[in-house]
Amino acid sequence: MISMLDILTSDLLRYPLIIAVLIGLTAPVVGTYLVQKRLSLLGDGLGHVALTGVAVGWLVGAWLAATPADLLAIPGALAASVIGAVLIEYVREISHTSRDVALAILFYGGIAGGVVIIQLAGGTSQNLMGYLFGSLSTVTRLDTVIALVLAVVVLAIGVGLSGLLAAVTADDEFARAAGLPVRTVNILIAVMAALTVTLSMRIVGALMVSALMIVPVAAAQHLVVGFARTMRTAMVIAVLCAVGGLLITVYVDLPPGGVIVLLTIAVYVAALVVRSLLAARRSRPAGGPGPTAADAAPVAARGPSHR
Amino acid sequence: MSAGDGAGDGPVVEIVGASVSRAGQRVLHDIDLSIERGELVALLGANGSGKSTLLRAAVGVLPLESGTAHLLGRPVSQGRAHDGLGYVPQESADTGSIPATARETVASGLLSARRWWPSARDPRVDAALEAVGMADLAGRPITRMSGGQRRRVMIARALVREPELLVLDEPFSGVDVPTQQLIADLFRELSARGTTLLVVLHETGPLTDDISRAVVLDHGRMVHDGPVSERPHLDPGHGHPEDAAPLDECLGQEIHPA
């Protein structure tokens, strides 16, 4: 049996645990702005682009004969996702065509670029699996340091400037009239998303990064009101799920990314149930003078609280 | 307030030869508009006449195709031009999917090109909520409010900036009569204190006697700039004779066709 002490003293587990906490703190911060802007899929798009970056990093590493071969994978992912983020913000601004098409192209291009370039680098698409679905075995000290730096940047912007970012994402027109730097804010949010994707993909995987941005926020929306409280609640949920999911995989041989994401979805469902229960309870006294059983029935039937 | 802060004695709003196109079609033609400090100017016209477009171009939300716009003595493209401006946009259908509370919304009005850290606990936020009679609902998300309550929160967000110039787009639309009176009283008080107001109105309504000047647009051109009583009646689209319909008959019904 592995004790908590073993986990904290073993580099193999300590690094992923640190990164899990960082993912839990950063992903919902970015996610709050993405949900607000109705750009929930941006994280997915950037995850795919980051995959191309991993392959490019691998290719450059091969040229430089770097050891291990994937030494430059994460820096590559960082560069690619930041470039992708700025590019999509630019495309969104100059072309008023539908942004979901731009996102779709990002998805396909990212995956296709990844599998083609990894082959050129002398690897196979098998090498990409760890980045697609996440794994614990690949986390190095360098990864942890990079993740720490990225997390500090994301939190400094996302939490430090939350008033400005929330104002711009909530009401673009008011923000422009107030003289706020609307374009800078939009780019900052996209870049924050890119940094979060990079720091999360090792453990959670490029295909599932976005879930940690979006699902905890969606769960928090069922539990609290107000922008700041939604963000804080989502951060608590995500940290608990990321650390909890990781610890489960220490004891049971399961992929960490999948377990973490399933946990967040479980919290979302639980939040939904809690809200329905509260709404059902609240609607009873507020239901006017003496609601009949027939009046109350449709309300009860809608909630999972039906007894 | 920042009296004499670079704005000087010149006009508060100065628009010269302004034209605006949207989707390749010209919707404003060669507009000249100058507003002096302390005026209460109503911008009138039928739906689609371009009054909201003019307002949005004046505050820098829409780009001008030609011409120039100055606010408080500075070009609107400049960040500092917006410092003394309080803007209340038209009721928007999309307030984001994570509703802010009234307090958070009003606090965002404290932001400017140079001030990026507002505080929801700033006493000015409470004062602004108090001024519009919304202090009791400070913690409520704006999506769980009536149209009139939300309107008042948006006005508070503009007031918290302590603006020299207040620009409002249809502040009475979808607002019940008592709230209209409350808002009109507030405007009179601000006007008496020297705040300049530029208001897009569908009906002159409770402000009829307070408007110092009416500007009327028709198909993107200015057709009147002078006293309210002398404005031309060009409003055929709404089926009631001008001034004959009491205000409360038009209330509650949203009058946007599209």
Contacts between the chains, C-beta under 8 A, distances in Angstrom:
chain1	res1	chain2	res2	distance
A	32	B	98	6.4
A	35	B	97	5.7
A	35	B	98	6.0
A	36	B	96	4.5
A	36	B	97	6.0
A	36	B	98	4.9
A	37	B	96	7.6
A	38	B	97	6.2
A	161	B	116	5.9
A	161	B	117	7.6
A	163	B	107	6.8
A	163	B	108	6.6
A	163	B	111	6.5
A	163	B	116	7.2
A	163	B	117	6.1
A	163	B	118	4.4
A	163	B	119	7.9
A	164	B	111	5.9
A	164	B	116	4.5
A	164	B	117	7.6
A	164	B	118	7.9
A	166	B	100	6.7
A	166	B	104	7.1
A	166	B	108	6.8
A	167	B	108	3.7
A	167	B	111	5.4
A	167	B	118	7.7
A	169	B	96	6.2
A	170	B	95	6.5
A	170	B	96	4.4
A	170	B	100	5.8
A	170	B	105	7.5
A	170	B	108	7.2
A	171	B	89	7.3
A	171	B	92	7.1
A	171	B	95	7.1
A	171	B	96	7.5
A	171	B	108	7.7
A	173	B	56	7.4
A	173	B	61	5.3
A	173	B	89	4.7
A	173	B	92	7.2
A	174	B	87	6.4
A	174	B	89	5.9
A	174	B	108	7.6
A	174	B	157	7.1
A	175	B	111	7.9
A	176	B	59	7.8
A	176	B	60	6.1
A	176	B	61	4.8
A	177	B	59	4.2
A	177	B	60	6.3
A	177	B	61	5.6
A	177	B	82	6.5
A	177	B	85	6.5
A	177	B	87	3.7
A	177	B	89	7.4
A	177	B	167	7.7
A	178	B	82	5.6
A	178	B	85	7.5
A	178	B	87	7.1
A	178	B	109	7.3
A	178	B	111	5.9
A	178	B	112	6.3
A	178	B	113	7.9
A	178	B	161	7.6
A	179	B	60	7.6
A	179	B	79	4.4
A	179	B	80	7.4
A	179	B	81	7.0
A	179	B	82	3.1
A	179	B	83	6.9
A	179	B	85	7.9
A	179	B	112	5.9
A	179	B	113	4.0
A	180	B	111	5.8
A	180	B	112	7.4
A	180	B	113	6.6
A	181	B	113	6.9
A	217	B	98	7.5
A	221	B	98	6.5
A	225	B	99	7.0
A	225	B	101	6.7
A	225	B	139	7.9
A	225	B	140	7.7
A	225	B	141	4.7
A	225	B	144	7.9
A	226	B	99	7.7
A	226	B	100	6.4
A	226	B	101	4.3
A	226	B	104	6.0
A	226	B	139	7.4
A	226	B	141	6.4
A	227	B	98	5.5
A	227	B	99	7.6
A	227	B	100	4.5
A	227	B	101	7.6
A	227	B	104	5.5
A	228	B	104	6.6
A	228	B	120	7.7
A	230	B	98	5.3
